[in-house]
Amino acid sequence: MVVRAGGPPSTNALILAFVLPLSLFVGTLVTAARVGDDLDERFLREMEINKAILEENEAESDEDSEFGEREEEEEDDEQAPIPAEENVPVVAGAAAATRTRNRPRRQV
């Protein structure tokens, strides 16, 4: 004799099987959209900050170049030219032989 267990699925079982996963999927999509919008806002805010910093640096470099040219002209006027007799030729071979490289050793 064969005994039939149960019958058609109940309403509660169908809700649990279909509606719960569907609601979790929709919740995930909504959360992803909100996080994406937040990241976009942060990115745009950071781009505005970077642009402001860049404009400020350009303005400072323009001001520095204006003042720097004036200072360089004054410094050039103050320095006297060096006579040719004081120029001593430098031997490059001797200096290069004693020079050591200041690099860390490679460990294998």
Rosetta silent file (secondary structure, phi, psi, omega in degrees, C-alpha in Angstrom):
SEQUENCE: MVVRAGGPPSTNALILAFVLPLSLFVGTLVTAARVGDDLDERFLREMEINKAILEENEAESDEDSEFGEREEEEEDDEQAPIPAEENVPVVAGAAAATRTRNRPRRQV
SCORE:     score description
SCORE:     0.000 S_00000001
   1 L     0.000  133.532 -178.530    0.000    0.000    0.000 S_00000001
   2 L  -102.695  128.407  179.121    1.375    3.460   -0.957 S_00000001
   3 L  -104.838  128.028  178.451    0.735    6.335    1.420 S_00000001
   4 L   -84.870  124.946  179.841    0.712    9.806   -0.019 S_00000001
   5 L   -93.698  119.202  175.303    2.526   12.288    2.202 S_00000001
   6 L    79.344 -137.902 -177.774    0.990   15.731    2.193 S_00000001
   7 L  -178.099 -147.995  177.206   -0.563   17.093   -0.884 S_00000001
   8 L   -66.209  153.084 -178.728   -0.035   20.229   -2.922 S_00000001
   9 L   -61.338  146.029 -179.186    2.311   22.754   -1.320 S_00000001
  10 L   -78.598  169.293  179.514    0.687   25.138    1.077 S_00000001
  11 H   -63.053  -41.128  179.500    0.512   28.889    0.639 S_00000001
  12 H   -62.250  -38.517  179.221    3.108   29.436    3.338 S_00000001
  13 H   -67.487  -40.077  178.455    5.557   27.116    1.581 S_00000001
  14 H   -66.071  -40.936  177.857    5.052   28.928   -1.744 S_00000001
  15 H   -61.937  -45.981 -179.632    5.602   32.318   -0.098 S_00000001
  16 H   -63.292  -37.939 -175.286    8.742   31.087    1.575 S_00000001
  17 H   -76.990  -32.341 -174.087   10.042   29.524   -1.663 S_00000001
  18 H  -112.278  -45.059 -172.595    9.377   32.454   -4.041 S_00000001
  19 H   -74.300  -41.362 -178.929    8.690   35.712   -2.248 S_00000001
  20 H   -61.064  -51.506  178.058   11.540   35.601    0.277 S_00000001
  21 H   -63.065  -36.848  178.920   14.342   35.111   -2.312 S_00000001
  22 H   -64.192  -40.902  178.692   12.708   37.668   -4.601 S_00000001
  23 H   -66.939  -37.355  177.136   12.556   40.247   -1.791 S_00000001
  24 H   -65.429  -38.794  178.502   16.207   39.601   -0.923 S_00000001
  25 H   -65.638  -44.220  178.637   17.181   40.103   -4.577 S_00000001
  26 H   -64.028  -41.377  177.127   15.239   43.377   -4.832 S_00000001
  27 H   -60.969  -39.254  177.797   16.785   44.569   -1.552 S_00000001
  28 H   -64.022  -43.169  178.936   20.250   43.814   -2.912 S_00000001
  29 H   -63.074  -42.477  179.702   19.558   45.824   -6.080 S_00000001
  30 H   -64.618  -43.827  179.643   18.267   48.821   -4.096 S_00000001
  31 H   -63.624  -41.452  179.295   21.263   48.730   -1.757 S_00000001
  32 H   -62.807  -39.685  178.921   23.683   48.477   -4.706 S_00000001
  33 H   -64.802  -42.029  179.936   22.043   51.503   -6.352 S_00000001
  34 H   -65.858  -42.558  179.262   22.318   53.553   -3.154 S_00000001
  35 H   -64.443  -40.489  178.019   25.965   52.593   -2.638 S_00000001
  36 H   -61.635  -42.778  178.026   26.715   53.444   -6.288 S_00000001
  37 H   -63.393  -40.691  179.254   25.121   56.876   -5.917 S_00000001
  38 H   -63.631  -43.012  178.879   27.113   57.500   -2.735 S_00000001
  39 H   -65.557  -38.261  176.869   30.360   56.525   -4.445 S_00000001
  40 H   -62.303  -43.019  178.825   29.550   58.793   -7.401 S_00000001
  41 H   -62.986  -43.220  178.763   28.941   61.724   -5.045 S_00000001
  42 H   -63.281  -41.586 -179.907   32.210   61.078   -3.213 S_00000001
  43 H   -63.414  -45.710 -179.710   34.114   60.830   -6.504 S_00000001
  44 H   -64.722  -38.191  177.375   32.670   64.084   -7.818 S_00000001
  45 H   -63.487  -42.729  179.839   33.410   65.826   -4.520 S_00000001
  46 H   -67.076  -36.146  177.282   37.014   64.582   -4.628 S_00000001
  47 H   -64.981  -38.573  176.955   37.372   65.707   -8.252 S_00000001
  48 H   -64.211  -41.136  178.869   36.189   69.202   -7.254 S_00000001
  49 H   -63.915  -44.753  179.382   38.722   69.277   -4.423 S_00000001
  50 H   -62.304  -39.815  179.130   41.524   68.151   -6.762 S_00000001
  51 H   -64.672  -41.803  178.858   40.535   70.791   -9.308 S_00000001
  52 H   -63.840  -41.245  179.013   40.564   73.497   -6.621 S_00000001
  53 H   -64.662  -42.504  179.446   43.992   72.371   -5.418 S_00000001
  54 H   -62.685  -43.411  178.260   45.318   72.344   -8.983 S_00000001
  55 H   -64.164  -38.654  178.554   44.003   75.852   -9.633 S_00000001
  56 H   -65.158  -42.231  178.488   45.530   77.058   -6.368 S_00000001
  57 H   -64.533  -39.118  177.796   48.900   75.519   -7.268 S_00000001
  58 H   -65.063  -39.327  178.679   48.792   77.132  -10.709 S_00000001
  59 H   -65.617  -40.545  178.463   48.007   80.506   -9.145 S_00000001
  60 H   -66.093  -40.132 -179.080   50.894   80.104   -6.687 S_00000001
  61 H   -68.098  -34.243  175.675   53.289   79.066   -9.444 S_00000001
  62 H   -64.331  -43.200  178.743   52.259   82.117  -11.491 S_00000001
  63 H   -66.416  -42.255  179.881   52.926   84.370   -8.507 S_00000001
  64 H   -64.169  -39.217 -178.526   56.200   82.589   -7.746 S_00000001
  65 H   -67.991  -34.813  177.511   57.366   82.872  -11.326 S_00000001
  66 H   -65.415  -47.163 -179.589   56.670   86.616  -11.346 S_00000001
  67 H   -73.142  -35.306 -178.799   58.588   87.162   -8.110 S_00000001
  68 H   -63.870  -38.965  179.506   61.232   84.563   -8.999 S_00000001
  69 H   -64.976  -40.168  179.089   62.174   86.304  -12.228 S_00000001
  70 H   -65.326  -42.470 -179.718   62.678   89.586  -10.426 S_00000001
  71 H   -66.373  -40.596 -179.873   64.823   87.938   -7.743 S_00000001
  72 H   -63.992  -39.110  178.700   66.901   86.077  -10.324 S_00000001
  73 H   -63.272  -40.495  178.599   67.565   89.295  -12.219 S_00000001
  74 H   -66.742  -40.349 -179.974   68.730   90.966   -9.011 S_00000001
  75 H   -66.536  -38.023  179.020   70.946   88.003   -8.132 S_00000001
  76 H   -64.055  -37.117  179.480   72.501   88.012  -11.616 S_00000001
  77 H   -69.128  -33.811 -176.724   73.338   91.695  -11.265 S_00000001
  78 H   -74.913  -32.811 -176.647   74.953   91.151   -7.860 S_00000001
  79 L   -78.994  134.044  177.788   77.230   88.287   -8.946 S_00000001
  80 L   -91.520  147.829  178.937   80.473   89.252  -10.610 S_00000001
  81 L   -67.973  146.110 -178.764   81.807   87.112  -13.455 S_00000001
  82 L   -84.608  129.675  178.365   84.587   84.683  -12.511 S_00000001
  83 L   -63.293  152.263 -177.087   87.911   85.403  -14.213 S_00000001
  84 H   -67.317  -24.794 -178.619   89.171   82.694  -16.565 S_00000001
  85 H   -66.973  -30.234 -177.297   92.397   82.271  -14.539 S_00000001
  86 H   -79.767  -15.994  178.414   90.498   80.872  -11.540 S_00000001
  87 L   -72.088  118.244 -179.735   88.835   78.126  -13.594 S_00000001
  88 L  -108.574  130.142  178.912   90.786   74.933  -12.914 S_00000001
  89 L   -64.920  139.971 -178.584   90.159   71.921  -15.157 S_00000001
  90 L  -103.654  132.906  178.854   88.668   68.986  -13.285 S_00000001
  91 L   -88.448  115.779 -175.285   89.899   65.470  -13.955 S_00000001
  92 H   -78.563  -29.372 -176.425   86.804   63.289  -14.223 S_00000001
  93 H   -65.579  -40.368 -178.215   88.609   59.915  -14.223 S_00000001
  94 H   -69.866  -39.535 -179.577   90.044   60.238  -10.717 S_00000001
  95 H   -69.443  -35.807 -178.170   86.776   61.323   -9.172 S_00000001
  96 H   -71.560  -29.979 -178.103   84.834   58.535  -10.852 S_00000001
  97 H   -70.049  -34.040 -177.288   87.225   55.852   -9.611 S_00000001
  98 H   -88.909   -6.012 -175.752   86.722   56.701   -5.926 S_00000001
  99 L   -78.628  131.798  177.406   82.981   57.090   -6.180 S_00000001
 100 L  -113.953  153.752 -179.180   80.901   54.313   -4.639 S_00000001
 101 L   -89.489  134.997 -179.301   77.259   53.604   -5.202 S_00000001
 102 L  -101.710   74.929 -179.889   74.976   54.037   -2.254 S_00000001
 103 L  -127.479  145.526  177.582   72.433   51.330   -3.030 S_00000001
 104 L   -68.487  148.846 -179.708   71.116   48.554   -0.839 S_00000001
 105 L   -75.870  146.035 -179.933   72.405   45.105   -1.662 S_00000001
 106 L   -82.102  126.959  179.109   70.065   42.705   -3.378 S_00000001
 107 L  -104.411  129.275 -177.068   69.142   39.735   -1.252 S_00000001
 108 L  -103.097    0.000    0.000   68.242   36.535   -3.041 S_00000001
